[in-house]
Amino acid sequence: MRWGMIDDEIFRVVDSMKSQYDVALRNELALKGELVRLKEESQSLGKHAVAYSVLARDVYTNKEMYEVLLKRLKETSITGGMQTTNVRVLDKALPPSIPFRPRRILNIFLAIILGLIMGPVVAIFFEHIDNSVKTPEDIERYLNIPYLGPLPDFQGQNSERAGGQSTMLVTSLDPKSVTAEAYRSVRTSIIFSSPDDRKTLLVTSSNPTEGKSVTSSNLAVTMAQNGARTLLLDMDFRRPVLHKIFNVPQEKGFSNMLVGDAGVDDVIARTNVPNLDVIPSGHIPPNPAELLSSDGIASFMDIFKSRYDRIVIDSPPILSATDPVIISTFVDEVLMVIKMGETSRELVQTAIGKLHHVKANLIGTVLNGVDTGQGNYYQYQYYGDRQPETEQGVFGRLRKPFLMRK
């Protein structure tokens, strides 16, 4: 029985110690958790302490800056209140007796000087960039071909006058005019530059609207007026106009002869000018270049030479078709018409090169469209009504170089 009580006591003591152990173990765990919490709180407080230190320094810096600014503000207020200045009046301003601006005399003087300088400079500049043929000197200097004379500009139209003649035939309608005398002078130059055995003359140009058809018509009239039996032949199968100038029918012409539809006597048209006959172009063929290259054209030219003293041929422009180059191979002479102030030197040089390539006999050129409104056209004009120098005045003399560029 005694040993049973001892065992019970032992069990009781063990249970008590075990309970204490469990309590101590729980306390240990609680303390460890509290320790972890305190460590985390300590770390958080350390971070807050750093932020606090930074903010404290910013506060201190801003406070010092504020105090400095406040001090300067007070100093500025005191200085402004003193109203001190280092500016003083030396002399009183006096109003000018004459206007300072504008300086009229100086401006007028400068305008005269600039006008005298800039006027020639601008004129030389435009003269430099203008590459058109304007004077006989341009022909001799840049083209290296003979110059046969000027042809004045006149207002000829396709309207008819008495006898059915166009007003373009100034040599027939007004033979005593300056324009008619110019055509006669060119005719004389052609005659004296050609041997007697040369009868056929081709009149052509570089571009359209340079006056080749009017020139060929009036040259033919002057040759007929000189007593030569003259034939005017229209070989412009592109844009023929001779039938309009002489008011003759176009149904039968040179193209009909070449294709065998008409004979020589069928196509010759008489004109109101004595000794002058015209052969129009006829129907416009679809292949003018091939038609002009036919073998029968030489025999027709021989027939014309046996009947006439002079044969003047009108053709298309050289740079517009190959026809004039082909025609130049079976004629005796070629005359080129240049429109003054409009045709560029490069285009004329190209046209001349095409003629030289086939060894055509280019006897020279005429300058068409010359303005005769200011009296004599330098030393190349003819006798005519000329205004006295006192009537023209200095402005009339100054206009001449500009009129030549028209």
C-alpha positions as CSV (number, residue, x, y, z in Angstrom):
1,M,0.0,0.0,0.0
2,R,2.9,2.2,0.8
3,W,4.5,1.7,-2.6
4,G,1.2,2.6,-4.3
5,M,1.1,6.0,-2.6
6,I,4.7,6.6,-3.7
7,D,3.8,5.8,-7.2
8,D,0.8,8.1,-7.1
9,E,3.0,10.9,-5.8
10,I,5.5,10.3,-8.5
11,F,2.8,10.5,-11.1
12,R,1.4,13.7,-9.6
13,V,4.8,15.3,-9.5
14,V,5.5,14.3,-13.1
15,D,2.2,15.7,-14.3
16,S,2.9,18.9,-12.5
17,M,6.3,19.3,-14.0
18,K,5.0,18.4,-17.4
19,S,2.3,21.1,-17.0
20,Q,5.0,23.6,-16.0
21,Y,7.1,22.6,-18.9
22,D,4.2,23.2,-21.3
23,V,3.6,26.6,-19.8
24,A,7.2,27.5,-20.0
25,L,7.3,26.3,-23.7
26,R,4.3,28.4,-24.5
27,N,5.9,31.4,-22.8
28,E,9.0,30.8,-24.8
29,L,7.1,30.9,-28.1
30,A,5.3,34.0,-27.1
31,L,8.5,35.7,-26.1
32,K,10.1,34.7,-29.5
33,G,7.1,36.2,-31.3
34,E,7.3,39.4,-29.3
35,L,11.0,39.5,-30.0
36,V,10.4,39.3,-33.8
37,R,7.8,42.0,-33.5
38,L,10.1,44.3,-31.6
39,K,12.9,43.7,-34.1
40,E,10.5,44.7,-37.0
41,E,9.3,47.7,-35.1
42,S,12.9,48.7,-34.4
43,Q,13.8,48.5,-38.1
44,S,10.7,50.5,-39.0
45,L,11.7,53.1,-36.4
46,G,15.2,53.3,-37.9
47,K,13.7,54.0,-41.4
48,H,11.5,56.7,-39.9
49,A,14.4,58.2,-38.1
50,V,16.3,58.5,-41.4
51,A,13.4,60.2,-43.1
52,Y,13.0,62.4,-40.1
53,S,16.6,63.4,-40.3
54,V,16.2,64.3,-44.0
55,L,13.1,66.4,-43.3
56,A,14.8,68.1,-40.4
57,R,17.7,69.1,-42.6
58,D,15.3,70.5,-45.3
59,V,13.4,72.4,-42.6
60,Y,16.7,73.9,-41.4
61,T,17.8,74.8,-44.9
62,N,14.5,76.4,-45.9
63,K,14.5,78.3,-42.6
64,E,17.9,79.8,-43.3
65,M,16.9,80.7,-46.9
66,Y,13.7,82.3,-45.7
67,E,15.7,84.4,-43.2
68,V,18.1,85.5,-46.0
69,L,15.3,86.4,-48.3
70,L,13.5,88.2,-45.6
71,K,16.6,90.2,-44.8
72,R,17.1,91.2,-48.5
73,L,13.4,92.2,-48.7
74,K,13.8,94.5,-45.8
75,E,17.0,96.0,-47.3
76,T,15.3,96.5,-50.7
77,S,12.3,98.2,-49.0
78,I,14.7,100.6,-47.2
79,T,16.6,101.4,-50.4
80,G,13.5,102.0,-52.3
81,G,12.2,104.3,-49.6
82,M,15.4,106.4,-49.8
83,Q,14.5,107.4,-53.5
84,T,18.2,107.9,-54.6
85,T,19.3,108.1,-58.3
86,N,22.5,108.6,-60.2
87,V,20.9,110.3,-63.2
88,R,21.1,114.1,-63.7
89,V,20.3,116.5,-66.5
90,L,23.3,117.9,-68.2
91,D,21.6,120.0,-71.0
92,K,18.0,120.6,-71.9
93,A,16.8,119.0,-75.2
94,L,16.1,121.6,-77.9
95,P,13.6,120.9,-80.7
96,P,15.2,120.7,-84.2
97,S,14.6,123.7,-86.5
98,I,14.3,121.4,-89.6
99,P,12.7,117.9,-89.9
100,F,15.1,115.1,-89.1
101,R,13.3,112.6,-91.4
102,P,12.8,112.2,-94.3
103,R,16.0,113.7,-95.8
104,R,14.5,114.7,-99.1
105,I,17.7,116.1,-100.7
106,L,19.7,113.1,-99.7
107,N,17.0,110.7,-100.9
108,I,16.7,112.4,-104.2
109,F,20.5,112.4,-104.6
110,L,20.7,108.7,-103.8
111,A,17.8,107.9,-106.1
112,I,19.6,109.6,-109.0
113,I,22.9,107.8,-108.3
114,L,21.1,104.4,-108.0
115,G,19.1,105.1,-111.1
116,L,22.2,105.9,-113.1
117,I,24.0,102.8,-111.8
118,M,21.1,100.3,-111.7
119,G,19.6,101.2,-115.0
120,P,22.6,100.2,-117.2
121,V,23.2,97.2,-114.9
122,V,19.7,95.9,-115.3
123,A,19.8,96.6,-119.1
124,I,23.1,94.7,-119.4
125,F,21.7,91.8,-117.3
126,F,18.6,91.4,-119.5
127,E,20.8,91.8,-122.6
128,H,23.0,89.0,-121.3
129,I,20.2,86.5,-120.6
130,D,18.5,87.4,-124.0
131,N,20.0,85.0,-126.5
132,S,17.7,86.0,-129.4
133,V,19.1,87.5,-132.7
134,K,18.5,91.3,-132.6
135,T,21.1,93.0,-134.7
136,P,23.2,92.4,-137.8
137,E,26.2,92.2,-135.5
138,D,24.6,89.1,-133.8
139,I,24.4,87.4,-137.2
140,E,28.0,88.1,-138.1
141,R,29.3,87.3,-134.6
142,Y,27.4,84.2,-133.6
143,L,26.1,82.7,-136.9
144,N,29.1,83.4,-139.2
145,I,26.9,83.8,-142.3
146,P,26.4,86.8,-144.6
147,Y,23.8,89.4,-143.7
148,L,21.7,90.6,-146.7
149,G,19.6,93.3,-145.0
150,P,16.7,94.1,-142.7
151,L,13.0,93.7,-143.5
152,P,10.8,96.2,-141.7
153,D,7.8,95.1,-139.6
154,F,4.5,96.0,-141.2
155,Q,0.9,95.1,-140.3
156,G,0.1,92.9,-143.3
157,Q,-3.0,90.7,-143.1
158,N,-4.8,88.2,-145.3
159,S,-7.5,90.6,-146.2
160,E,-7.9,91.4,-149.9
161,R,-7.6,94.7,-151.7
162,A,-8.2,95.7,-155.2
163,G,-7.3,93.0,-157.7
164,G,-7.5,90.2,-155.1
165,Q,-4.1,90.8,-153.7
166,S,-3.3,90.4,-150.0
167,T,-2.1,93.4,-148.0
168,M,1.0,91.3,-147.3
169,L,2.2,92.1,-150.9
170,V,3.5,95.5,-149.9
171,T,6.0,95.6,-152.8
172,S,3.0,95.5,-155.2
173,L,0.5,97.6,-153.3
174,D,2.8,100.2,-152.1
175,P,6.1,100.1,-154.1
176,K,7.3,103.4,-152.9
177,S,7.2,102.6,-149.2
178,V,10.2,102.0,-147.0
179,T,9.2,98.3,-146.6
180,A,9.1,97.8,-150.4
181,E,12.5,99.5,-150.7
182,A,13.9,97.1,-148.1
183,Y,12.7,94.0,-150.1
184,R,14.3,95.6,-153.3
185,S,17.6,96.0,-151.4
186,V,17.5,92.4,-150.3
187,R,16.8,91.4,-153.9
188,T,19.8,93.4,-155.1
189,S,22.0,91.7,-152.5
190,I,20.8,88.3,-153.7
191,I,21.5,89.1,-157.4
192,F,25.0,90.5,-156.8
193,S,25.9,87.6,-154.5
194,S,24.9,85.0,-157.1
195,P,26.3,84.1,-160.5
196,D,24.1,84.4,-163.5
197,D,23.5,80.6,-163.8
198,R,21.9,80.3,-160.4
199,K,18.2,80.6,-160.8
200,T,16.5,78.7,-157.9
201,L,16.2,80.3,-154.5
202,L,14.8,78.5,-151.4
203,V,13.4,80.8,-148.7
204,T,13.1,79.1,-145.3
205,S,13.4,79.8,-141.6
206,S,14.2,78.0,-138.3
207,N,10.8,78.2,-136.8
208,P,7.2,79.0,-137.9
209,T,5.8,82.6,-137.8
210,E,9.2,84.1,-138.8
211,G,7.8,85.5,-142.0
212,K,9.4,83.3,-144.7
213,S,6.2,83.0,-146.8
214,V,5.7,86.8,-146.9
215,T,9.4,87.3,-147.6
216,S,9.4,84.8,-150.5
217,S,6.3,86.4,-151.9
218,N,7.6,90.0,-151.8
219,L,11.0,88.9,-153.1
220,A,9.4,87.2,-156.0
221,V,7.4,90.4,-156.7
222,T,10.5,92.6,-156.7
223,M,12.3,90.2,-159.0
224,A,9.4,90.3,-161.4
225,Q,9.3,94.1,-161.2
226,N,12.9,94.1,-162.1
227,G,12.0,92.5,-165.5
228,A,12.9,88.8,-164.7
229,R,10.5,86.1,-165.5
230,T,9.8,84.8,-162.1
231,L,8.1,81.7,-160.7
232,L,7.0,81.5,-157.1
233,L,6.7,77.8,-156.1
234,D,5.0,76.7,-152.9
235,M,6.7,73.5,-151.6
236,D,5.3,74.0,-148.1
237,F,3.2,70.8,-147.9
238,R,2.6,71.3,-144.2
239,R,0.9,74.7,-143.9
240,P,0.8,76.3,-147.4
241,V,-0.3,80.0,-147.6
242,L,0.9,81.3,-151.0
243,H,-2.5,80.5,-152.6
244,K,-4.1,82.8,-149.9
245,I,-1.6,85.6,-150.4
246,F,-2.1,85.7,-154.2
247,N,-5.7,84.5,-154.2
248,V,-5.2,81.6,-156.5
249,P,-6.9,78.2,-156.4
250,Q,-5.1,75.4,-154.6
251,E,-6.9,72.4,-156.1
252,K,-4.1,71.7,-158.6
253,G,-0.5,72.4,-157.6
254,F,3.0,71.1,-157.3
255,S,2.0,68.0,-155.4
256,N,-0.4,67.0,-158.2
257,M,2.5,67.3,-160.7
258,L,4.7,65.0,-158.6
259,V,2.0,62.3,-158.4
260,G,1.2,62.6,-162.1
261,D,-2.3,64.1,-161.8
262,A,-1.5,67.4,-163.6
263,G,1.0,68.8,-166.0
264,V,3.1,71.9,-165.8
265,D,0.7,74.2,-167.6
266,D,-2.2,72.9,-165.5
267,V,-0.8,74.1,-162.2
268,I,0.8,77.5,-163.2
269,A,-1.4,80.4,-162.0
270,R,-1.1,83.9,-163.4
271,T,-0.9,86.8,-161.0
272,N,-1.7,90.5,-161.3
273,V,2.0,91.2,-161.1
274,P,3.6,91.2,-164.6
275,N,6.3,88.5,-165.1
276,L,5.2,86.7,-162.0
277,D,3.5,83.2,-162.0
278,V,2.7,81.1,-158.9
279,I,2.4,77.3,-158.5
280,P,0.5,76.6,-155.3
281,S,1.2,73.5,-153.2
282,G,-1.8,71.6,-154.3
283,H,-3.4,68.9,-152.2
284,I,-1.5,68.2,-149.0
285,P,0.1,64.8,-149.4
286,P,0.3,62.3,-146.4
287,N,4.0,61.8,-147.0
288,P,5.6,65.1,-148.1
289,A,9.2,64.1,-147.4
290,E,8.9,60.9,-149.5
291,L,7.2,62.9,-152.3
292,L,10.0,65.5,-152.4
293,S,12.6,62.7,-152.6
294,S,11.1,61.3,-155.8
295,D,13.3,61.2,-159.0
296,G,10.8,63.2,-161.1
297,I,11.3,66.5,-159.2
298,A,14.7,67.2,-161.0
299,S,13.0,67.0,-164.4
300,F,10.3,69.5,-163.3
301,M,13.0,71.9,-162.0
302,D,14.7,71.7,-165.4
303,I,11.5,72.6,-167.1
304,F,11.0,75.6,-164.8
305,K,14.6,76.8,-165.4
306,S,14.0,76.7,-169.1
307,R,10.9,78.9,-168.8
308,Y,11.8,81.4,-166.0
309,D,14.8,83.6,-165.1
310,R,14.2,83.3,-161.3
311,I,12.5,80.6,-159.3
312,V,11.6,81.4,-155.7
313,I,10.6,78.4,-153.5
314,D,8.7,78.6,-150.1
315,S,9.2,75.6,-147.8
316,P,8.4,74.6,-144.2
317,P,10.7,75.7,-141.3
318,I,13.8,73.6,-141.0
319,L,13.3,72.6,-137.4
320,S,9.7,71.6,-138.0
321,A,10.2,69.2,-140.9
322,T,12.9,67.6,-143.1
323,D,11.4,69.0,-146.3
324,P,13.5,72.1,-146.5
325,V,16.7,70.1,-146.0
326,I,15.7,67.8,-148.9
327,I,14.7,70.8,-151.1
328,S,18.1,72.5,-150.4
329,T,19.9,69.7,-152.2
330,F,18.4,70.5,-155.6
331,V,18.2,74.3,-155.5
332,D,21.0,76.7,-156.3
333,E,20.7,79.0,-153.2
334,V,19.1,79.1,-149.8
335,L,18.0,82.3,-147.9
336,M,17.2,82.1,-144.2
337,V,14.7,84.4,-142.6
338,I,15.2,85.3,-138.9
339,K,12.6,87.0,-136.8
340,M,14.3,89.9,-134.9
341,G,14.2,89.6,-131.1
342,E,12.3,86.2,-131.1
343,T,14.5,83.5,-132.7
344,S,17.2,82.3,-130.4
345,R,20.8,81.9,-131.7
346,E,20.9,78.2,-130.7
347,L,17.9,77.4,-132.9
348,V,19.3,79.3,-135.9
349,Q,22.7,77.5,-135.4
350,T,20.9,74.2,-135.3
351,A,19.1,75.0,-138.6
352,I,22.3,76.2,-140.2
353,G,24.0,73.0,-139.2
354,K,21.3,70.9,-140.9
355,L,21.9,72.8,-144.1
356,H,25.6,72.5,-143.9
357,H,25.3,68.8,-143.3
358,V,23.8,68.3,-146.8
359,K,26.2,70.9,-148.3
360,A,23.4,73.4,-149.1
361,N,24.5,76.8,-150.6
362,L,23.4,79.2,-147.8
363,I,24.0,82.6,-149.3
364,G,22.9,84.6,-146.2
365,T,20.1,85.7,-144.0
366,V,17.7,88.6,-143.6
367,L,16.5,90.1,-140.3
368,N,12.7,90.3,-140.4
369,G,10.4,92.4,-138.2
370,V,12.7,95.4,-137.8
371,D,11.0,98.4,-136.1
372,T,11.3,101.5,-138.3
373,G,9.1,103.7,-136.1
374,Q,12.1,105.6,-134.8
375,G,13.4,106.8,-138.2
376,N,16.5,105.2,-139.6
377,Y,17.3,101.7,-138.4
378,Y,20.9,102.5,-137.5
379,Q,23.0,102.5,-140.8
380,Y,20.9,99.8,-142.3
381,Q,17.7,101.7,-142.9
382,Y,16.7,103.5,-146.0
383,Y,15.6,107.0,-147.0
384,G,12.2,107.8,-145.5
385,D,10.4,110.2,-143.3
386,R,12.6,110.8,-140.3
387,Q,11.7,113.0,-137.4
388,P,14.2,115.7,-136.4
389,E,16.4,114.9,-133.5
390,T,14.8,117.7,-131.5
391,E,11.4,116.2,-131.9
392,Q,12.5,112.8,-130.7
393,G,14.3,114.1,-127.6
394,V,16.5,112.2,-125.3
395,F,13.8,109.7,-124.4
396,G,13.4,108.8,-128.1
397,R,17.1,108.1,-128.3
398,L,17.0,106.0,-125.1
399,R,14.2,103.9,-126.4
400,K,16.1,102.6,-129.4
401,P,18.0,99.8,-127.7
402,F,14.8,98.6,-126.1
403,L,12.8,98.7,-129.3
404,M,15.4,96.5,-130.9
405,R,14.6,93.8,-128.4
406,K,10.9,93.6,-129.3
